[in-house]
Amino acid sequence: MTKDDLILVSVDDHVVEPPTMFDRHIPAAYKDKAPKVVTEGGADIWVYEGIRVPNIGLNAVVGRVPEEYGMEPLSFAHVRKGCYDVKARIDDMNANGQLGALCFPTFTQFGGTLFLGAKDKTAAKAVVSAYNDWHIDEWCGAAPGRFIPLATLPLWDVDACVAEAQRVAKKGCHTLTFPDNPSTKGLPSIHTGYWDPLWKTMVDNGQVISAHIGSGYQPPHASSESPIDAWILTMPLAIANAAGDWLFSSVFRKFPDLKLALSEGGIGWIPYFLERADFTFKHHNAWTNSHKNMGGLLPSEIFKRNIITCFIDDSFGLKNLDALNEDLVTWECDYPHSDSVWPNCPERVWDQVKRLPVESINKITHLNAMREFSYDPFSVLGRENCTVGALRALAQHVDTKPQAGLGGFNPAGDYRTGEPVTSGQVTRMFAAQLSPSSSA
């Protein structure tokens, strides 16, 4: 096996939604209530019921020179075309030797929680369904075999969630984005039983919960003076907070076939996490009575049965696969965010997996994702056309050289002073960007 023989399926990428996304999918009765993009002072801003989402691209900095990663894009002109144009995305995937992608939303927030603040909940349900129809029919449908469809939910109403999960299942969608911790968004926690009808529906339809880091629990900054690197470093580890909550809940006892994907969470921390989980259970169960939620299993056994993990760049985790369940380890690209190593993913992955057995390599690069997310690109494209080598041969025309000067948010008192950037500087930058006058 060589690098060019790899088949790469990412379970965590992102789409920057184009301004036309609702044009063909929102019912006429709600057309005036659909989110819209307006341009103010050179910035493209999503507006919905008075809610302004000025950072259309969030961290969509792929293709920039590293020195400009922190200059957040404010318009579609500031991001690589593959962020929002599906044909350009396929070109960028080919250049990266990447077969498949599961794309989380951007302006709706990773867990689709933007619509929780909607005043007109009937219209909001129509908007959520329209978003899903665009994503499934237009984005994923434009390139059969290349995407894993992901749906959002009307989270304020569990019955509506059940109905939407059933509806998108009929359209071939086998994963739903859900906050890693719903209680932080003012929703019932996973311990109340409120979400059980949704979990049952998802099990019946073979749908996976995709819980992205930051979708519920927000990793805190240690202090305003802390280097921003400290926050970036620990961000993936924040998913451990949610993982512990799910692990000791009764959810997986009641729904043993339910799968939860910890999206963009990494894998290197998990061996110690599982060791600590089992110690906690054995040492404290006599007074915590947590065995009532375990169904006769250790926490580590539940984790290995029910939780899908993924990695971008994780040598330590890959060296310790024996402490995980390699049948539930998957790969992610994270295009177009700053942690992505696009367009060099095959080189980075190969360097870390080439010492593993071929069977293990195939599992963690594509077979696990294909099985768990009910994704079958081979029947559409033919396996021989899905390798890194075959896909890159289609992308010789794609320019992947890093570009400088793409533009973005550059407030007065720009933090690019040559000194270490602090959390406070970045926080103030975003606060200024969110103010109504920030685009002037």
N, C-alpha and C positions, 0 to 999 in steps of 0.2 A: 504494500500500500504506500502511496505517496500523497503529498499535499493535494495534488490535483485530483486525487480519487475521493477526497472528502465530499460529503453531502451535508450542507449546512442549513438547518432550519432554526430560525430564531423565534423564541416565544416571548420576546419583549423588544418591540420597536415602537415607533410613534409616528402618527400622521399629523401634519399641520393642515387643518381643514381648509379647503378653498372657499372663497366667498360665495360661490355658486352652489354650494352643497345642498341647500334646501329647495332650490328652484324646481326640481322635478319630483320632489318627494313629500312636501308638506301639503295637506289637504287645503283646498281653496278657502275654506272657512277660517283657516288659521294662518293664512299667508302673511297677514299684517302683523301677526304676533310671533313670527319666526325670528330667531337671531339674525342680525344683519351686520355686515362689515361697513364701517364708515371710515373715511380718510380725513384725518385732521393734522395739519402741519407736517405732512410726510409720514404720519403713523397710521397703520391700518388697525382698527379697533373693532372687536366684536361688541355689539350692544344688544342686550336682551332684558326687557322689562326694566330699563333704567340701570341694569348692571353693566358695567364697562369692564371689558377684558382687553386691556391695551397691549399685552405682551402676546401677540398672535403666535409666536414661535417658541415661547418659553426658552428652553436651552438648546434650540435648534442651530447649533454652531458647526455642524459637520461640514467639512470642506474649507474651513477657515484656517489661517495660520494659528498655531497655538497661542500666540501673544494676544489674539483677539477673541479667545473663547468667552471671556467675561462680558463682551459688548453685546448685550441681549438684543436680538433682532426686533425691530418695531414694525416692519412691513414685509410683504412677500418679496419685495426686491432685495431684502437683506438676508434671505435664506436661499439655500441651494434649491433648485427647482424640484428635485426629487422629494422634497419635504411635502409638497402639496399637489404635484402633478403625477398621476399614476404611471404614465408612460416613462417619464424621467426617473421615477422610482425604480421601475423594472430595469432601466439602464444602470442605475447605481447598484442595484442588487446583483446584476450580472457582473459588473466591474469588481464587485466584492466576492464573486464566486458563491453568492448566497441564493439558495433555492427558494426558501419560504420565509414569511414574516407574519407575525401577529402584531397588529398595530394598535396601541392604546391611543385614546383621544387626547387632545391638547386643550382646546379652549373650554371644553366641558369639564375639565380637570380629569385626572387619571381614572377616578372612580365614578365619573359621571355625576358628581355631586353639585355642579353648578345649578342644576334645576331644582335643588331643594329649596332655594330661595324664591321660586316662582310664586307670584300671587294668583295667577290663573292656572290651577292645577290640571284642569281639563285640557287647556291648550298645551300645557307642559307635557302631558302624556303624548299628545300628537307630535310634539317636537322631538321627544325621545324616540318614538317610532320612526319618524322621518330621518333622524340621525342614523338609526340602525339600518333603514332601507338604503340610504346613501352608502353607508359603509359596506354592507353586504352585496348589494346589487351593482353599485357603480364603482366603488373602489376595488373591492375584491373581485367583482364580476368582470372587471376590465382585463384581468389576466388570470384565467382559470389555472389552478394548480400552483399559484404563486403565493397565495395569502391564506391565513387562518382567520376566518371571520370572528369578530369580537363585538358583543352587543352591550349597550348601557341599559340601565333600568330606571323606572320611575320609583325611586327609593322611598318616597314618602308614603307608599301604599303597597303593602305586601301582596294584596290580591292583584293589583295591577302589575306587580313584578312577576307574579306567577303567569298571568295572561301573556305578558310580553316574552317571557322565557319560552312559553309554549309556541308563541307565534314565530319567533326567530328560529326555534328548533326546526320548524317545518321548512325554513329557508336554508337549512344546512349549517346553522351556527351552533357550535358546540362549546363555547365558553362565554362567560359574562363577567364584566368587570364589576368589582364590589369593594367597598372600602375595607382595608385591612382591619380597621377598628371602627365600626359604625357609630359607636357611642360618642366618639369625639366629634361627630357631625350632628349631634343631637338626635340620633336615631336609637331605637332599642338595641341593647347589646346582644351579642350572640348567645348569652346565657338565659335569655328570657323565654325562649321557645317561639318568639314572634316570627322568626324567619323560617321555622320548620316547614311550612307549606312550600316555600321556595326551594329549600334543600331537597325535599321529596321530588318536586318537579324536575329539578336538575339531575337527580339520580335517574329518574325515569327516562330522561332524554339524553343521558350520557353527556351532560354539560359540566365543565370544570369552572370553579370559582377562580378568577384571576385577580389576585389582590396585589396591587403595585405598591412599592414603598412610597410613603407620602400621601397615599390616597385617603387615609383616615388620620392616623397618628403622624404628627409633624415633628421630625427630629429637631430638637431645640439647639440653639447656639449656646455654647458654654458661657460666653460673655461677649460683649460688644468689642472687646479688645482682642479676642482670640483670632488667630490666623484662620482665614476661611478654609484653609486646607484641613483643619481639624474637623470641621463640619462635613466637608466632602468625604474625608476618610471614614467617618463613623456613620454616614447616611445609610449604606446598605445594612449595617448592623441593627438599625432601628427596627427592621422587620422582625427581629428576634422578640421584641416586646409583644407584637401581635401573635407571633408563632406560639409563644408560651400561653397566651390567652386561649387560642383555639385548641391547643394541645390538652389543656386541663379542663376544657369545657365538656359538655355532654354531647356535642354535635356529632362527633365521629363514633360515639357509642350508638347513638340513635340512627345514624346514616353511615354505616361502615363502608359503603361504596362511593361516598362523596369524595371528590378530589379538590384540594386547594393548592393553587400555584402561588408561591411566594415570588412574585415577579420583581426582577432586578435586586434580589436579595443576596446573591453570592452563595457559596457553599463552604468556604474555608472555616467559618465559625461553627458549623453544625456539629462536628464531632464532640467538641466540648459541651455545646448546648445539650446534646442528647445525654451525655454523661451526667451533667448537672441535673437534667430533668429526672433521670432515673434515681439519682441520689436523693433529690428532693422528695420524690414519691415514697421511696423506701424509708427514709429517715423521718418524715413528717406525717405520713399517711395516718398513723394511729390517732392523731388529733384533728387533721384536716378532713378526713373521710373522703379524700379524693378518689379512692377506689370505686366509689359509686359512679363516677364518670368514665372509668377506664375500661369497663367491660371485660375485666380479667386480663388486660394487657398492660405491659409497661409503657410509659410515655414514648420511649424510643421506638417501640414496636408500632405504635399508632402513627408516629411521624413517618416511619419508613413505609407504612401501608397507604397513607392518605395524603401526604404532602409532596408536591412536585417542586423541585428546586432548579435554579438555573445559575449560570456563571457567564461572565464576560472574559475575565482574565484571572485565573484562580489556580495557580500551580499547586498550592498547598492542598486545596480541596481535592484536586484530581489525584494527588499522591495518596490521599486517604479515602478513596472510594469504598474501601472495605468497611469503613465506619458509617457509610451511607447506604442507601438502596440505589445502586447504579441504574436500576430500571426506571427510576423517577428523577434522574438528573438530566437536565437539558441545557442547551446553549442559547445565548442571546447576543444580539448585535448592538442593541440600544440606539440604532440610527434614529434621528439625527442628533442625539445629545452628546455632551462633551466627554462622557466616559467611553463612547464608542471608539473602536480602533479602525473603523472603516477608512479606507478600502483595503486594509491589510489584515482583515479577520482571519483568512485562511492561514497566513503565515504565523499569527499568534496562536491560533488553535493548534495547528500542527506541531509547533514547538512544544506544546504542553501535553499533547496526547500521543505522540508518536511512539512512546515507550509502552503504551497500553496494548492489550490484545486487540486485534481488529474487531472482534465482536463487541468489545466495550466501546471502542471508538464509534462504531456505527450506532450503538444505542444512544450515547450522549449527544451526538451531533445531529441525529435526525429520527431514528426509529422510535425513541421514547416519545418525542413530540408528536410524531405521526399517529402513534397508537392512542395516546392520552387525549389528544385534541381531535380525534377522528378526521385526520387530514391525510389524503391519499394522492399526492402529486404524481406518483409513478404511473397510475392508470391514465392520467391526462397527458403527461409529457414523455413518459418512457424513462426508466431509470438511467439509461446511458446518457440522457440529455440533462441530467440534474446535478452532475458533479461540478466541482470548482473549475476544473479544466474546460469542460464543455460550456459552462456559462460565461467564463471569462473570454472565451473565443468569440462570443457574440458581442462583446463590449469594447472592442479595440478602438472604437470611435469616441469613447467616453473619456473626457478630460477629468482626471482625478487629482491634478496638482493643487495643493493648498493655495487659496487666494487670500490676498490682503485687501483691506479697505472696503469690505462689503457693507459696512455701515451698521448702525444700531444705536442703542441708548447711550448717550455720552453727556451726562449732566455737568453742570458747573461743579468744579471741585472734583473732576474725574479722579478715580482712585488709581489710575496708572501713573504713579509717582516714582516708580523704581523701588519703593519700599514694600515689604510684605503687606498684602491686602488683608484687612480685618473683616470679621463678621459684621461689625457695625457699619463699615463703609458699604458693604453689599446690601445690607438691610436698608440703609438710607437711600441707596440707589433705587431699590424697588419701590420704596415709599414715595419717592419723588416721581417715579414713572407712573404710579397709580393715581397721582393727583390730576385733576382735570386740566391743569395748565402744563402738564409735563410734555405734551407733544408740540407745544408752541416753539 
